Amino acid sequence: MATKTTSDPITFTTSDERIAELLETLREIADLGALGSLAGWDQETAMPPGAAEVRGSQLAALEGLIHERAVAQRLGVLIGELTEAMAPPISATASAGASSPASAEADATAYTDADRGLVRHARRDYERATKLPKGLVQEIAKAQATSFDAWRKARANNDFASFAPSLGRMVTLQREVADRYGYKESRYDALLDIYEPGLTTSRVDTLFKRVREISVAVLQRIRRSGHIVDASCLTGEFPVERQVALCERVLRDMGYDFARGGIAQSPHPFTSSFGSPFDVRVTIRPDEKFLQAAVMAAAHEGGHAVYEQGSDPVLARTPLAGGASLGAHESQSRLWENAIGRSEPYWRAQFAAVREVFPEQYKNVEPETFARALNAVAPSLIRVEADEVTYNLHIIIRFELEKAIINGDVAIESLPRLWNEKYKEYLGIESPTDSDGVLQDIHWSHGGFGYFPTYTLGNLYSAQIYAALRRDFPDFDERLARGDRLFALDWLRARMYRVGAIYEPEELIERVTGEKPNPVYFERYLNEKFARVYDLPPA
Amino acid sequence: MATKTTSDPITFTTSDERIAELLETLREIADLGALGSLAGWDQETAMPPGAAEVRGSQLAALEGLIHERAVAQRLGVLIGELTEAMAPPISATASAGASSPASAEADATAYTDADRGLVRHARRDYERATKLPKGLVQEIAKAQATSFDAWRKARANNDFASFAPSLGRMVTLQREVADRYGYKESRYDALLDIYEPGLTTSRVDTLFKRVREISVAVLQRIRRSGHIVDASCLTGEFPVERQVALCERVLRDMGYDFARGGIAQSPHPFTSSFGSPFDVRVTIRPDEKFLQAAVMAAAHEGGHAVYEQGSDPVLARTPLAGGASLGAHESQSRLWENAIGRSEPYWRAQFAAVREVFPEQYKNVEPETFARALNAVAPSLIRVEADEVTYNLHIIIRFELEKAIINGDVAIESLPRLWNEKYKEYLGIESPTDSDGVLQDIHWSHGGFGYFPTYTLGNLYSAQIYAALRRDFPDFDERLARGDRLFALDWLRARMYRVGAIYEPEELIERVTGEKPNPVYFERYLNEKFARVYDLPPA
């Protein structure tokens, strides 16, 4: 199968007015949801601390209204009818009845891909909303607040034991969520599916085994070479405002549209949409002593953002606007951050902007030196600061631990010990504190089990899409080095971004790259890239 | 009647559970309304232009939900029952029935001032929401969008004729609104009452006649004196960021709480609350060449904001949190901007901050020179740039014209001519263009007839409150000159801010100052202040 340029117009059918009714309902939910996202954005970027409690009431009021709409009986009926209407007849005889087999088939084929995607999302969301009783949802919300607070304090005091009861409670609640949602093989599957539709434990097991082998092999080659990358040019004095100006330049140059976006600062960088593709904003957090943090966050969040901004406007105000899944999303943040944004050809063109903003710091630094510094590899304790080679090992450790916790194979109390053992085994390092160990991530504190694997999935998808891009543009590096990045954006928009969440992630990857998801591209990417960066002898 | 320090705790009764039910309903409406305000704030401070349409959908969805709640039958029943329960029995015999006269009276007196204020606001809002048919509300919203656009273009092209049809439409619609709301004497009364509860045309007529005499008299004294105030120290080069830092300092020094607020930039300065007293933010718009704009906007918006931040937390998430009316609100912005913020004693202390931020510009300028420059009087065409002496003449012109339009006494087409005649008569100047004449304000373009008078009302209230403050603090000027401003804030909080909108504006002024609203304080204020600023001979 070749890569598919979806240049056909994206439309919803007008031949079934139930689609119009469904759209109207989902648009209202999307509009209200967007206001909730805006409130969340404000919370991270501008809200004063004194407003925390009253904002909580406001969001609760809004979420209550959204929930009412999300579980409305009429919505369930609509989804049921449309699902049935879209199904192909089982056989000529089975479908006989009110309509003839021929016309039933004609009906089912009258729906567009967008219609089908819409109903699939609507069904999924409706089932999610109706499967959890209100009492459980409220209990989770309350437990999250307590647990987040306990985690924050435990991390500050390096005191895992004080967090363990809250964590245990989150595990219990998420097990109940999994049971309510249902699963075929493993309870943990139900949680994986929340973040990446269709993902299963067995699939992750297989993939991650391979990723671990790939990562460890590259790491060993680098170690054996004894080569060192000098990253000292990334540290120094970088006034915040000038970093913001540089990040704006990086975003603009990669095709991010400020007329439908904006940039702000927050404790952790993130991207948020209040109506894709029309309003997609990013945040950064400049570090005055370390340029890499803000610049690479800009490229990373920019990747998420150009994906959201690329949705066809027809999809606006529906669950189909934006990314297909967290994995698909992460594939784009990683593509722009790592595959493009940490490549030497890219910096050959983009480095002029760095020199313009920080002339004193970079007058004697070459673009190649800067690009190489951004790719220094060193096993470290902190996931969010990890390089491309070791990053996925951090994820694999978390996956293995949370799978075991959810499936009941290990006790909460064993987590710090198991964490340290795995860091020792996979990365060859040990954390002197639990604060920089098992307590470092926020995810588990709010019950986000099943989320971590999507990061690595994104890296795998990213490598595969990147390979397809390079295949279609044999002069890829020359274009980047000339300062052209929009050819890549146009290609991604045409094949991937514009269809939003119409297709399930695995189908989407196949449509974009011409092949089912395959980790071999990640293996090649990592080997080739770091052989170059570290000047490695052949494996 | 002496000024009343309302140090009694503010409470809602727990003896009637209908109050609790009313509170619950109004809190949900307030919470949703706060999210709408947040979206409005975002629109002015951060939203990208490409998001305008999708934001329109989001706000429409939210407003639809708020409206549903605002007209709910149960709410109407609650308000009706509570209104009746709060009324004193007409006579012993008339109230006989289910309850004895004695207990009926006991019931009515069991309600607190907050209960009564709550029911008064709820009733007013409910009547407003139910009196306008949905079709009219939608028609107004649509006409506003068109009219705003027409006004913007007409002003850019100095072409009143192109705006006249839209303006005519807004007048027709507002007349219908007035008729639906109802009034006793004049149709325009119904519109005045929207912005200032209880205000009537005849009351404004009387007040404004006096204000005009006062203003013209002071203006003539200044003219006759031939004295000139040199305001050149306010112009120069003032980098925006340093202006923002100075404005933050001004706000902090006047007691504005950044832990429950924040500052941003927008095309026009404004204050917005997303849950008073917990989240009240201000905007400024620095002018690189003219320091006065941002600094005095900070003091003005700061006045609005400390008023909102001063509401008793018990009132949070109800219609009673925040100001009693637009006039009461403007009294506080004017008090902090003009009475305090343009006084010489204030700048004797605050000028150090100006010198610190702009050392080169102000090393040779004295605080007295700076303060005097802020009070230069000169009749000018633009209301928002007017000094304290001429400002109200701008308002009176608008009042006279809009009253005549709404009551049908003049044709839309005559407005430019009448505008210019009045400017000639009241201020002795004529606008060379309609853009700087009848087209200068946004208010009429969205049908905001009846709003302008609240600005002058605020100035009158401000002078009266200021007089009461000075009466209670004989060393007022010395305190200001020492850098103390919090004594004034504390006084205002205790007497005025904490009770929010519990009392109607005229009653509030009486409670705060010990006297019914009286324009004599404004006359004294203006005369004394400008005799000092312009070194005038006795009148």
Interface residues (C-beta under 8 A of the other chain):
Chain A: R27 E28 D31 L32 A34 L35 G36 L38 A39 D42 A46 M47 P48 P49 G50 A51 E53 V54 R55 S57 Q58 A60 A61 L62 L65 D257 F258 A259 R260 G261 G262 A264 F274 G275 F278 D279 R281 A316 R317
Chain B: R27 E28 D31 L32 A34 L35 G36 L38 A39 D42 A46 M47 P48 P49 G50 A51 E53 V54 R55 S57 Q58 A60 A61 L62 L65 D257 F258 A259 R260 G261 G262 A264 F274 G275 F278 D279 R281 A316 R317
